[in-house]
């Protein structure tokens, strides 16, 4: 579908919010912004939520370190997905929509 943006659908322009207002992008550029600026940070947030809240650190540690054979999670390893990474992803999302400049 995106490859049609270089041929048959090259005249299509889709709005994208930016710092200066609304910009009009072609299919390829719009999907690039959508995946890079929205889907990747949201996927990272959902992964952090899943590891910390749903799966739990015990099962995460068991899977990551092959049932304790290769080590254990440190406090730092538990702080990152619980606080640090979500904070950075929220900052990225706020920056994308122009809330932070």
Residue frames relative to the residue before (quaternion, step in Angstrom):
aa qw qx qy qz dx dy dz
X 1.0000 0.0000 0.0000 0.0000 0.00 0.00 0.00
X 0.6746 0.4987 -0.2971 0.4560 3.58 0.89 -0.93
X 0.6270 0.5505 -0.3450 0.4299 3.59 1.01 -0.72
X 0.5764 0.5768 -0.3801 0.4366 3.61 1.18 -0.42
X 0.5621 0.6181 -0.3747 0.4020 3.58 1.23 -0.40
X 0.6620 0.4652 -0.3079 0.5005 3.58 1.26 -0.24
X 0.7552 0.3313 -0.1846 0.5347 3.58 1.25 -0.17
X 0.8502 0.1854 -0.0810 0.4860 3.53 -0.40 -1.32
X 0.7849 0.3033 -0.1542 0.5179 3.60 0.94 -0.86
X 0.2805 0.7982 -0.4957 0.1962 3.60 1.17 0.48
X 0.6466 0.5189 -0.3243 0.4555 3.61 1.16 -0.40
X 0.5255 0.6312 -0.4141 0.3923 3.63 1.23 -0.24
X 0.0260 -0.7636 0.6451 0.0057 3.53 -1.01 0.87
X 0.1461 -0.7913 0.5922 0.0435 3.56 -0.91 0.99
X 0.4618 -0.7035 0.4580 0.2864 3.62 -0.86 0.88
X 0.0443 -0.7682 0.6386 0.0041 3.53 -1.16 0.78
X 0.3979 -0.7180 0.5076 0.2619 3.63 -0.78 0.96
X 0.0236 0.7907 -0.6108 0.0343 3.57 -0.97 0.86
X 0.7394 -0.4068 0.2918 0.4503 3.55 -1.31 -0.04
X 0.7331 0.4248 -0.2248 0.4812 3.57 1.04 -0.76
X 0.7221 -0.3437 0.2387 0.5508 3.59 1.23 0.02
X 0.7067 -0.3785 0.3352 0.4949 3.53 -0.96 -0.93
X 0.1168 -0.7733 0.6209 0.0542 3.55 -0.89 0.99
X 0.3394 -0.7276 0.5621 0.1985 3.53 -1.13 0.66
X 0.0738 -0.8079 0.5845 -0.0132 3.57 -0.71 1.16
X 0.5112 -0.5912 0.5228 0.3403 3.52 -1.29 0.43
X 0.7382 -0.4297 0.2795 0.4386 3.59 -1.27 0.19
X 0.6831 0.4954 -0.3029 0.4429 3.58 0.79 -1.01
X 0.6908 0.4759 -0.2831 0.4648 3.59 0.83 -0.96
X 0.6467 0.5207 -0.3291 0.4499 3.59 0.98 -0.80
X 0.6879 0.4633 -0.2883 0.4786 3.59 0.88 -0.91
X 0.5974 0.5497 -0.3570 0.4620 3.59 1.11 -0.60
X 0.6720 0.4704 -0.2904 0.4927 3.60 0.92 -0.88
X 0.6476 0.5396 -0.3211 0.4317 3.57 0.93 -0.88
X 0.7195 0.4239 -0.2609 0.4844 3.58 0.83 -0.92
X 0.7137 0.4806 -0.2666 0.4343 3.58 0.87 -0.91
X 0.7810 0.3583 -0.1715 0.4819 3.56 0.93 -0.90
X 0.7674 0.3313 -0.1892 0.5153 3.61 1.16 -0.44
X 0.7487 0.4292 -0.2512 0.4383 3.57 0.56 -1.13
X 0.6640 0.5077 -0.3222 0.4445 3.61 0.91 -0.81
X 0.6887 0.4417 -0.3128 0.4825 3.67 0.79 -0.79
X 0.6480 0.5066 -0.3290 0.4640 3.61 1.00 -0.74
X 0.6334 0.5199 -0.3255 0.4717 3.58 1.03 -0.73
X 0.6395 0.5158 -0.3160 0.4745 3.55 1.04 -0.77
X 0.6439 0.5124 -0.3160 0.4721 3.59 0.98 -0.83
X 0.6758 0.4888 -0.2952 0.4661 3.58 0.91 -0.88
X 0.6278 0.5233 -0.3359 0.4682 3.59 1.04 -0.70
X 0.6489 0.5041 -0.3131 0.4763 3.59 0.96 -0.85
X 0.6423 0.5141 -0.3179 0.4712 3.58 0.98 -0.85
X 0.6587 0.5123 -0.3148 0.4523 3.59 0.91 -0.89
X 0.6823 0.4907 -0.2997 0.4516 3.59 0.83 -0.96
X 0.7565 0.4161 -0.2312 0.4485 3.59 0.81 -0.96
X 0.7963 0.3396 -0.1636 0.4731 3.59 0.90 -0.84
X 0.7621 0.3779 -0.2024 0.4852 3.58 0.83 -0.93
X 0.7585 0.3754 -0.2017 0.4930 3.56 0.63 -1.14
X 0.3010 -0.7702 0.5058 0.2459 3.57 0.90 -0.90
X 0.5855 -0.6244 0.4001 0.3276 3.53 -1.14 0.68
X 0.5942 0.5768 -0.3783 0.4137 3.61 1.06 -0.56
X 0.7038 0.4356 -0.2628 0.4959 3.58 0.85 -0.96
X 0.6061 0.5553 -0.3403 0.4566 3.57 1.11 -0.71
X 0.6698 0.4914 -0.2833 0.4793 3.56 0.94 -0.93
X 0.6351 0.5393 -0.3205 0.4508 3.56 0.99 -0.85
X 0.6945 0.4597 -0.2648 0.4860 3.58 0.95 -0.88
X 0.6925 0.5077 -0.2833 0.4272 3.57 0.88 -0.95
X 0.7998 0.2716 -0.1212 0.5215 3.57 0.91 -0.89
X 0.5015 -0.7010 0.3923 0.3212 3.57 1.18 0.63
X 0.7281 -0.4761 0.2217 0.4406 3.50 0.69 1.27
X 0.7543 -0.4155 0.2038 0.4656 3.57 1.00 0.87
X 0.4822 0.6959 -0.4249 0.3205 3.58 1.23 -0.15
X 0.7914 0.3267 -0.1474 0.4952 3.58 0.98 -0.88
X 0.7845 -0.2970 0.1650 0.5188 3.63 1.14 0.30
X 0.4053 -0.6740 0.5555 0.2700 3.51 -1.33 -0.41
X 0.5707 -0.5635 0.4649 0.3750 3.54 -1.30 0.30
X 0.3230 -0.7220 0.5748 0.2100 3.56 -1.02 0.80
X 0.6821 -0.4456 0.3610 0.4537 3.58 -1.28 0.10
X 0.6254 0.5477 -0.3261 0.4502 3.56 1.05 -0.84
X 0.6536 0.5176 -0.3045 0.4606 3.59 1.00 -0.82
X 0.6772 0.4646 -0.2909 0.4909 3.58 1.15 -0.52
X 0.6372 0.5339 -0.3263 0.4500 3.60 1.11 -0.64
X 0.6125 0.5956 -0.3508 0.3834 3.59 0.98 -0.83
X 0.7740 0.3416 -0.2427 0.4747 3.68 0.52 -0.97
X 0.6486 0.5355 -0.3281 0.4300 3.59 1.17 -0.38
X 0.8340 0.1674 -0.0521 0.5232 3.60 0.95 -0.84
X 0.7378 0.4712 -0.2590 0.4081 3.57 0.64 -1.14
X 0.7114 0.4589 -0.2734 0.4568 3.60 0.68 -1.06
X 0.6628 0.4765 -0.3389 0.4677 3.68 0.85 -0.76
X 0.6164 0.5407 -0.3548 0.4492 3.62 1.02 -0.70
X 0.6718 0.4829 -0.3006 0.4744 3.59 0.91 -0.85
X 0.6540 0.5090 -0.3243 0.4561 3.60 0.96 -0.76
X 0.6361 0.5056 -0.3276 0.4820 3.59 1.04 -0.71
X 0.6254 0.5216 -0.3357 0.4734 3.59 1.02 -0.74
X 0.6406 0.5173 -0.3213 0.4677 3.59 0.98 -0.82
X 0.6768 0.4857 -0.2999 0.4650 3.60 0.87 -0.91
X 0.6492 0.4977 -0.3215 0.4769 3.61 0.99 -0.75
X 0.6377 0.5178 -0.3203 0.4718 3.58 1.08 -0.68
X 0.6196 0.5554 -0.3463 0.4333 3.59 0.99 -0.78
X 0.7680 0.3628 -0.1960 0.4900 3.58 0.88 -0.87
X 0.5935 -0.6403 0.3449 0.3448 3.56 1.23 0.33
X 0.4056 0.7007 -0.4948 0.3156 3.61 1.18 0.24
X 0.7415 0.2175 -0.1266 0.6220 3.57 1.12 -0.81
X 0.1114 -0.8009 0.5845 0.0667 3.57 -0.95 0.77
